[in-house]
Amino acid sequence: MYDYLIVGSGLFGSVFAYEASKRGKKCFLIDKRNHTGGNVYTESLEDINVHKYGAHIFHTNNKEIWDYVNRFAEFNRYTNSPIANYKGEIYNLPFNMNTFNKLWGVIRPEEAKKIIEEQKQAAGIKAPKNLEEQAISLVGTDLYEKLIKGYTEKQWGRSAKQLPAFIIKRLPVRFTYDNNYFNDRYQGIPNGGYNVIIEKMLEGIDVRLSVDFFKHREELEQLAKKVVFTGMIDQYYDYKYGVLEYRSLHFKTKVVEETDNYQGNAVVNYTDKETPYTRIIEHKHLEFGTQAKTVITEEYPKEWKPGDEPYYPINDAKNNEIYKKYKQLADQEADVIFGGRLATYKYYDMHQVIGAALAAVSKEFAETAPDFTGPPA
């Protein structure tokens, strides 16, 4: 009946469904949740678009990807400038001259570089072997102790000495007075939330929600010639090589009626180890809201167990070896396309997921380059 059964309505599944449908293919998309959009889904509370699964700020240097998403929605000019709260002390993120000035009273970049270098030398780290050593080699011991250690160990549920160094390598460190977290040329939030994009992508496509692929697998697979699978790759193969590990999250969202501005910023990270959550998101600031009330979400990391929502793959040596075995199986599948964060056991930013989906479309339809044509928003 269908050319493609698409399992999962996040960005990968939705982009693939849209592009395949545009090429005349018939798609049937299912999702185990009661809504489309995966983790970029937003819901309206007090006329505020709430990012139900954590703040999602779109950013990219790829003009083609930026132009592509702008065909489905108009983006605002939101710039991600989070702040850190360490026991009531406020610091700018990413680490920049405003951070260094607050911490050490320095004004010139050379002063900050000198302090960091002195702390690195005192620590005696030559070749960083773990996250703690990598962080200290980047920003010194003062910043590590106040703004990295507690947050990171809460996020990952492990000592920083047990975490691989690569996790912290993407941390921005700047010697300018620039609070823009991302260096990317294009950045913003779609006006009306990401639902606007997903709904336009899935127009005219058969969608069924609250469907567990694994409970109805045999029946569902018979409906289509090929499967596009965006779920957990180890579950697809019935965990035959073992269970891949993740970190999960628990969100506490509440309406604050007594004020229209709870924290003055969209994202505030809590970097001490005593505060149980890692950050508070105030959603209205993502779209410059002027509503009379406000909505906040506290984000609590937790250990993942089967049945929980998997968010962050734990890409240590043990898990990566397990994933390699599953990938070898996946590479042999002629009628299954694996894509997205869970199926490739990799943390993606949104623009990377879209790029990967378009690359998969290009490969599937033997095109030399992704097709970025489409209707205007």
N, C-alpha and C positions, 0 to 999 in steps of 0.2 A: 504493500500500500504506500509506503514512504521510501524515499531515497536515503534519508538519514534519521536515525533516532538520536536525539541530542540529550544527554543526561547532565542536567545542571544548567541553570539560567543566569549564571554569572556573566562576566564580561566575555570570557572565551566562548562559552556556549552561545550567547546572544549574538556576538559578532559573526560566528560561523553560520548560525541559522540565517541571519540577515543576508550574508553574502551568498550562501548556497541558494537561498530562495530567489535572490536577484538573478541568479544564473538559471532559473527555471526548475530548480530541484524542490521536491516536496519534503518538508521537514516536520517532524513531530518532536516537540521539546517537553521534557518532564522535569520536575523539581520536587524534592522531598519536603521543602518548605511550603508554606501557604502563600508565598509571594514570589515574584520573579526578582532578578537582580543580584542574587547571591549576597555577598557582604557589602556591596555598595548600595543596598536598599535603604531608602529613607522613608520615615513615616511622619505624619503631621500631628504635632501636639501643640495646642494653643496657637495654631497657625504658624508654627515653627517647624522647619524641616529637620527632623532628628536623624542623625546618622546612627542607625540602630546597632551596627556592628563596629563602632569606632569611627573616628574622623577620617574621611577620605578626601585628600587634597590632590587634585590632578596636576601633574607637572611633567614636562618633557622638553627635550631639546629638539625633538624630531618634528619638523614643520608639517610633514605629511600626516603624522598621527594627530597633531593638533588640529589641522584642517579637517581631518576625518571626523573627529568627535564634535567639532563645531557645526557639522552638517545636521546634527541631531538636537543640539541645544545651544543656547547662547550662554557663554561663561562670564562670570563676574571677574573682578580684578583682585580677588582675595589673594593675599600673600601670607604664606605660613611663617609666623614669627612667634613660636612658642616661648614660654618663660619657665624657669625652674624655681620651685619653692623648696628651699632647704631649711627646715625648722623656722620658717618665717622670714628667712632672708631670700630676696628675689634677685635672680640672675637671668640675663638674656641668653637665649639660645638661637642659633648654634654658638659655640664658643667663639667670641670675637672681642674686639677691644672694649666694648661696653662691659663684657663679663670680666675681663682682666682688670679693668679700672675699679669695678665694684669689689673684687676680691683682694687686689693688691695696691690699689691707688695709683697705678701706673697710667701714663697718658700716651706715651710714644710706643710704637710697635717694638722697637729695639729693647725697651725696658721689659716688656712682657716676654719676648723671646729669651732674654738673658735669664729671667727667673725660671722659665720652663727648662732651659738647658741645664741650669744649676741643679734643679730637682732631678732631672733625668740622670745626670752624672752621679749624684748622691745615691740614687737607687741602684746604680751599677748594672743596668740592663743593656746587654750588647745585642742579643738576638731574642726578641720577645717570643715566649713559648706559649703564652696563654693570654686571655683577655686583659687581666690585670696588668701584666707587663706591657702589653701593646698600648693600653690606655695611658699608662705613666710615660711611655716613650713618646706619646703624642702631645700630652698636655701637662705632664708633671704630676706630683703627688697631691697637691692642694685641690686641684680641680677633680682629680680622680676620687678622692675621699669624699668630697661634698656633692658632686654632681653626677658621678658615674656609678660608683660602687653600689650604693643602696638601691638605686633605680634598676640597675642591671641584674642584681641578684634577686630582686623581687620579680622582675620580668621573666627570668629564666629558671628560677627556683633552684639555683645552684651557686656555689661559690664562684666568684670571678676567676679564681685560679683553676677551676675545672672547665672553664669555657674556652673554646678555640679563639685564637687571636683575630681571625678574619671578621668576626661579628662586629668589632669596633672600628675596623679599617675604613668604613664608609662614613664615619663621624666627621662632619665638617668642622674645621678649625681655621679661623680667619684672623688676620692681623689688620682688619679694617673695622670701622664702626658700622657694621652691616648686620642687621638682625633678620635678614631674609634667610630662612633655613635652607632653601633649595637654590642651587646655582642655575637651575634650568631657565631657559629663555621664556617658556610659556608656562603659565600657572593660573589656576582659578578653580571655582566651583560652579557647576551648571546651575543656572537660575531655575529654581523649582526642584532641585535635587537630581540625583542620578536616575531616578525613576523615569524622568522625561526621556532620557536616552534609551533606556532599556525598552520602554513601551513603544517607541518609534521603531526600534530595531525588530521588534516581534510582531508588528502589525501584519495581519494576514497569515500568521503562522499558527499551526495547531499547538496549543499549550495546555498541559494538564498539570495542576499543582497537587501538593500533598500526596505524591506518588513515590513510594520507596522502590527504586530500581531492583534492589536485591530480593525483595519479597515477590516481585512479579517478573523476574528476569527472563525466564523462558518465554513467557507470553509476549513480553515487550520486544525482545530481540527478533522475534518472528515478524514484527511489523515493518521492518526496514531492511534495506540491503546492507547498510553500514551503520556503525555506532560511533558517535562522538562522545567520549567519556571524560568528564571533568571531576569525578570523585576521587577517592583515595585509591591509588593503584594497588596497594597491598590488599585492600578489601576486594577489589575486582578479581584478584587471583586467590581469594579465600585464605589470605595470610600464609601461603604455603612456605614462604621463606622467613616468616616472622612478622611481627607488628612494627611498623614505622612509628616513631615517637614524635609527638607535637607538644607545644604549649597551648593551652586554651585560655579563654577569657570569660569573666563574668561581669555583666554590666548592671549597674544600678542607676536607673534613670528616674528623675523626679522633676515635677513642676515646682518652681520657686515663685510663689505668689507675692511675697512681700517686697520684691525688688524687680526692676527690669534689667538689672546688670549685676550679676553675681560676682564675677571675678575680673571683669575688664579685659578679658582675652579669650580667644576660642579654645586654646589649649594651654593648660598649666601642668607641668610635670612635678610630681612630688618625689624628691630624690633621696630623702632620708629613709632608713630601713624600717622605722617605727610606723609610718603611715602605711596602712595595708593596701591602698590602691596606688597605681603608678601615675595616674593622671586624671584630671577632671576636664571634660569637654563642655563648653557652653555653646550650644549649637547655633544660637541666633547670630553670633559674631561671624560665623562662616559665610553668612549672606547679608551682613550689615543690617540685621533686623532691628525694628523699632517697636516691637510688640510690648504691651504693658507688663507682661510676665516674662519669665525666662525658663529655659529647660536645661538641666545639667545632667551629665552622665559620669559616674565614677567607674573607673576601669580597674578590675581586679584580675591579675594574672593567676592562673592555677595550673596544676598538673593535669595533663590530658589523660582521659581514660576512654575506652570504647563507649560510644553513645554521646560523648561530649562533642562540641564543635571544634574541629582542629583548625588552629590559626597559624601558628608558626612552626615550620618543620625544624627539628633539631638536627642540623646537618653536621653531626660529629662523625668521626671515622666509622663507628659501628653502624649507624643508621645509613650512611652513604654506601657502605658495602652491601647492606640489605637491598637498598634501592637499585643498585647496579644489577642485581639478579632479576628484579622485577622489570627493569628496563630492557634487559635482554629478551624477556618474554614478549614485552610490548612491541619491540622492534620486529618481531616475527609475525605480528598480526596483520593480515591483509585487509581485514574489514573493520578494524577498530582504529580510531584516531584518538590518542591521548593528549589532553591539553589542559593548561591551567595549573594553578598552584599545587593542588592535591595530587593530580595525576602525574606531575613531573617532580614532585617533592622538592619544590624550590620556592623561596619567597620572591614574589614579583611585585613591582609597582604596577599601577593600573595601565600606564602606557606600554609597559613591557608585555602585559597580558594581551592587549589589543594587537600589538605588533606580532606576537606569537600566533594569535588567531588568524591574522591576515596572511602570515607566512604559511600556515597550515592550509588555508584556502588556496593560496597560490600553488602549493605543491599538489594538492588534491586535484585541481583542475588544470594542471600542467601549464600554468601561466608563468611568464618570466619574471613578473613583479606583482606585488599586491595591487588589487584594483581599488583605488580610492574614490572611484566615481560614486555618485549617489545623489539622492534628492537633497535640496537645501533644508535647513531646519525649519 
